[in-house]
């Protein structure tokens, strides 16, 4: 999730027209669905993973 957030943030910070005024570049277009990028995929998959781990009460310390 942090990698996706960092990718989108770097687009916002460093893209034209000026610092902190740019937009995120979305380059994957699925017909009749959405336009997104790899960072969006990472954020979505991480959120789903966190949800599932919480739902099934997985304890990372239990081994």
Secondary structure by P-SEA (a helix, b strand, c coil): caaaaaaaaaaacccccccccbbbbbcccccccccccaaaaaaaaaaaaaaaaaaaccccccc
